Amino acid sequence: MRLDIDHVTIEAAGARLVDDVRLTADSGAFVGLVGPNGSGKSTLLRSVYRALRPAGGTVRLDGDDLHAMDPRAAARVLAALPQESAAEFDFTVAEVVAMGRLPHRDRTAAADREICAEAMSRTGVTHLADRGFLSLSGGEKQRALIARALAQRPRVLVLDEPTNHLDVAHQLTVLSLVRGSGLTVLAALHDLNLAAAHCDVLYVIAGGRIVASGPPHEVLGPALLAEVFGIRAHPVRHPETGAFQLLFDLLPPTV
């Protein structure tokens, strides 16, 4: 399923937080959104998973206006993992993951159990099924929430900092899982090397506007990273895989 963000503008309290953004995620592509803190990444994603309504422009799924869709119908095709996921009650992990099945009308208990068990197995949280969600570490909560999103069986997955709280092994495991899922994925990522390694296309956002887009090795150049992130970047190749990566240090002080 193709996702199009078409000239989207988002305003709050008289301020324009996202300004005329155009972005496309082709069916099955893993698209990354990168930018410094406060650049508009999370705000833009909130408009994609319907937490915010754009002041202008349209978010489309296969050409259909997402914000005009019935909420339950939208939830059957798009799942999201927001950056902050508050829980008021101490559900078990199994109960949290099972919430992903709620949008589906044709569900059965047996099918739900099978789908949820598969999602928990894929994200490595099966052993936590009976644990209270509030008792988990940040990384365990994150993996349980990713399992919930997968149990939703969407066609589009929106992730806001999905590797937040995860150790290095689980960062790599989760992003590899997402990349191999066959879903259309739009993910905001802070770690530029993770973005370079897993994304097909990157969009760089700064000041609420897209300033660059394309394959990671073309987009993440030293000049752009100096301008947008205020860092000096040194492109290198992984010694075994040859994958594009970056080394960083601070820009030298100006006199």
C-alpha positions as CSV (number, residue, x, y, z in Angstrom):
1,M,0.0,0.0,0.0
2,R,1.4,3.4,-1.0
3,L,1.5,6.3,1.4
4,D,1.5,9.9,0.2
5,I,1.9,13.0,2.2
6,D,0.8,15.7,-0.1
7,H,1.6,19.3,0.7
8,V,0.9,18.8,4.4
9,T,1.0,21.8,6.7
10,I,0.4,21.6,10.5
11,E,-0.1,24.6,12.8
12,A,-0.5,24.9,16.5
13,A,-0.9,28.0,18.7
14,G,-0.3,30.3,15.7
15,A,3.0,28.6,14.8
16,R,3.6,26.6,11.7
17,L,5.3,23.3,12.8
18,V,5.2,21.5,9.5
19,D,5.3,23.5,6.3
20,D,4.1,22.1,2.9
21,V,5.7,18.7,3.2
22,R,5.6,16.2,0.4
23,L,6.7,12.6,1.0
24,T,6.0,9.3,-0.7
25,A,6.5,5.8,0.7
26,D,6.0,3.2,-2.1
27,S,4.3,-0.1,-1.3
28,G,6.7,-2.3,0.7
29,A,9.4,0.4,1.1
30,F,11.1,1.3,4.3
31,V,11.2,5.1,4.4
32,G,13.1,7.0,7.1
33,L,12.5,10.5,8.4
34,V,15.5,12.1,10.1
35,G,16.2,15.5,11.5
36,P,17.4,17.3,14.6
37,N,15.2,17.7,17.7
38,G,12.3,20.0,17.2
39,S,12.4,19.7,13.4
40,G,8.8,18.4,13.0
41,K,9.3,14.6,12.7
42,S,6.9,13.5,15.4
43,T,4.4,16.2,14.5
44,L,4.3,15.1,10.9
45,L,3.9,11.4,11.9
46,R,1.0,12.3,14.2
47,S,-0.8,13.6,11.1
48,V,-0.2,10.3,9.4
49,Y,-1.6,8.2,12.2
50,R,-4.5,10.6,12.6
51,A,-3.6,12.1,16.0
52,L,-3.4,15.5,14.3
53,R,-5.4,16.9,11.4
54,P,-3.4,18.9,9.0
55,A,-4.2,22.6,8.5
56,G,-3.5,22.0,4.8
57,G,-2.7,19.2,2.5
58,T,-3.7,15.5,2.5
59,V,-2.4,12.2,3.7
60,R,-3.4,9.4,1.3
61,L,-3.3,5.6,1.3
62,D,-3.4,4.3,-2.2
63,G,-5.0,7.6,-3.2
64,D,-7.7,7.7,-0.5
65,D,-7.8,10.5,2.0
66,L,-6.7,8.9,5.3
67,H,-8.5,11.5,7.5
68,A,-11.8,10.9,5.6
69,M,-11.7,7.1,6.3
70,D,-13.7,5.4,9.0
71,P,-11.4,5.1,12.1
72,R,-11.9,1.4,12.3
73,A,-11.2,0.9,8.6
74,A,-8.1,3.1,8.9
75,A,-6.9,1.0,11.8
76,R,-7.2,-2.2,9.8
77,V,-4.6,-0.9,7.3
78,L,-2.4,1.4,9.3
79,A,-0.7,0.8,12.7
80,A,1.4,3.2,14.6
81,L,4.0,3.1,17.4
82,P,4.0,6.7,18.8
83,Q,7.1,8.0,20.7
84,E,5.2,8.2,23.9
85,S,2.8,5.4,24.8
86,A,1.2,5.9,28.2
87,A,-0.6,3.1,30.0
88,E,-3.0,3.8,32.9
89,F,-3.7,0.2,33.8
90,D,-1.4,-2.7,34.3
91,F,-2.5,-5.0,31.5
92,T,-0.4,-8.1,30.9
93,V,1.8,-8.1,27.8
94,A,-0.5,-10.7,26.2
95,E,-3.4,-8.3,26.8
96,V,-1.5,-5.3,25.4
97,V,-0.6,-7.3,22.2
98,A,-4.2,-8.5,21.8
99,M,-5.4,-4.9,21.6
100,G,-3.9,-4.9,18.1
101,R,-6.7,-7.3,17.0
102,L,-9.6,-4.9,18.0
103,P,-10.1,-3.2,14.6
104,H,-10.8,-6.5,12.9
105,R,-14.5,-7.5,12.6
106,D,-13.9,-11.1,11.4
107,R,-11.7,-12.1,14.3
108,T,-12.1,-15.3,16.2
109,A,-10.5,-16.1,19.6
110,A,-8.4,-18.9,18.1
111,A,-7.1,-16.8,15.2
112,D,-6.4,-13.9,17.5
113,R,-4.3,-16.1,19.8
114,E,-2.3,-17.5,16.9
115,I,-1.6,-14.0,15.4
116,C,-0.7,-12.6,18.8
117,A,1.6,-15.5,19.6
118,E,3.4,-15.1,16.3
119,A,3.8,-11.3,16.9
120,M,5.2,-11.9,20.4
121,S,7.6,-14.6,19.1
122,R,8.9,-12.3,16.3
123,T,9.6,-9.5,18.8
124,G,11.1,-11.7,21.5
125,V,8.5,-11.1,24.2
126,T,6.8,-14.5,24.5
127,H,8.4,-15.1,27.9
128,L,6.8,-11.8,29.1
129,A,3.2,-12.7,28.1
130,D,2.0,-12.9,31.7
131,R,4.0,-10.0,33.1
132,G,2.3,-6.7,33.9
133,F,3.2,-4.1,31.3
134,L,4.0,-1.4,33.9
135,S,6.6,-3.7,35.4
136,L,8.7,-3.9,32.2
137,S,11.8,-2.1,31.3
138,G,11.7,0.6,28.7
139,G,13.1,-1.8,26.0
140,E,10.7,-4.6,27.0
141,K,7.7,-2.2,26.7
142,Q,8.9,-1.0,23.3
143,R,9.1,-4.6,22.0
144,A,5.6,-5.4,23.4
145,L,4.2,-2.3,21.6
146,I,5.8,-3.3,18.3
147,A,4.3,-6.8,18.8
148,R,0.9,-5.1,19.3
149,A,1.4,-3.2,16.0
150,L,2.3,-6.3,14.1
151,A,-0.7,-8.2,15.6
152,Q,-2.9,-5.5,14.0
153,R,-1.8,-7.0,10.7
154,P,-1.6,-3.6,9.0
155,R,-0.3,-2.8,5.5
156,V,1.3,0.4,6.6
157,L,3.4,0.8,9.7
158,V,4.3,4.2,11.2
159,L,7.1,4.2,13.8
160,D,8.3,7.2,15.9
161,E,11.7,6.3,17.3
162,P,11.1,2.5,17.4
163,T,14.6,1.8,18.7
164,N,14.1,4.1,21.7
165,H,15.1,2.3,24.9
166,L,16.4,-0.8,23.0
167,D,19.9,-2.2,23.4
168,V,22.1,-2.6,20.3
169,A,21.1,-6.2,19.6
170,H,17.4,-5.5,19.8
171,Q,17.8,-2.3,17.7
172,L,19.2,-4.4,14.9
173,T,16.7,-7.2,15.4
174,V,13.6,-5.0,15.4
175,L,14.7,-2.9,12.4
176,S,15.6,-6.1,10.4
177,L,12.2,-7.5,11.4
178,V,10.4,-4.4,10.2
179,R,12.4,-4.2,7.0
180,G,11.7,-7.9,6.2
181,S,8.0,-7.6,7.0
182,G,6.9,-6.6,3.5
183,L,4.9,-3.6,5.0
184,T,5.1,0.0,3.9
185,V,7.1,1.6,6.7
186,L,7.5,5.2,7.6
187,A,9.9,5.6,10.6
188,A,11.4,8.6,12.4
189,L,14.9,7.7,13.5
190,H,17.5,9.6,15.4
191,D,20.4,7.2,14.8
192,L,21.7,8.1,11.3
193,N,23.7,4.8,10.9
194,L,20.6,2.7,11.7
195,A,18.7,4.8,9.2
196,A,21.4,4.4,6.5
197,A,21.6,0.6,7.1
198,H,17.8,-0.2,7.0
199,C,16.0,2.5,5.0
200,D,15.4,2.4,1.2
201,V,14.8,6.2,1.1
202,L,15.5,9.0,3.6
203,Y,13.8,12.3,4.0
204,V,15.6,15.0,6.0
205,I,13.4,17.5,7.8
206,A,14.6,20.7,9.3
207,G,12.5,23.6,10.5
208,G,9.3,21.8,9.5
209,R,10.4,21.5,5.8
210,I,11.9,18.6,3.8
211,V,15.4,19.7,2.8
212,A,16.7,16.6,1.1
213,S,15.5,13.1,0.1
214,G,16.8,10.1,-1.7
215,P,18.9,6.9,-1.0
216,P,20.8,7.2,2.3
217,H,24.3,7.2,0.7
218,E,23.3,10.1,-1.5
219,V,21.4,12.1,1.2
220,L,23.7,11.8,4.2
221,G,26.6,13.9,2.8
222,P,29.0,15.9,5.0
223,A,27.8,19.3,3.8
224,L,24.1,18.6,4.6
225,L,24.9,17.0,7.9
226,A,27.0,20.0,8.9
227,E,24.2,22.4,7.9
228,V,21.3,20.5,9.4
229,F,22.8,18.7,12.4
230,G,25.8,20.8,13.1
231,I,28.2,17.9,13.0
232,R,31.2,16.8,10.9
233,A,30.6,13.5,9.2
234,H,33.0,11.0,7.7
235,P,31.5,8.5,5.3
236,V,33.0,5.0,5.6
237,R,32.2,1.5,4.5
238,H,31.5,-1.4,6.9
239,P,34.6,-3.7,6.7
240,E,32.7,-6.9,6.1
241,T,29.4,-5.9,4.4
242,G,30.5,-2.7,2.6
243,A,27.4,-0.9,3.9
244,F,27.5,2.9,4.0
245,Q,28.1,4.2,7.5
246,L,29.2,7.5,9.2
247,L,31.7,8.5,11.8
248,F,30.9,11.8,13.6
249,D,32.7,14.5,15.5
250,L,31.9,18.1,16.4
251,L,32.5,20.9,13.8
252,P,35.6,22.9,14.6
253,P,34.8,26.2,16.4
254,T,34.6,29.2,14.2
255,V,36.9,32.1,14.9
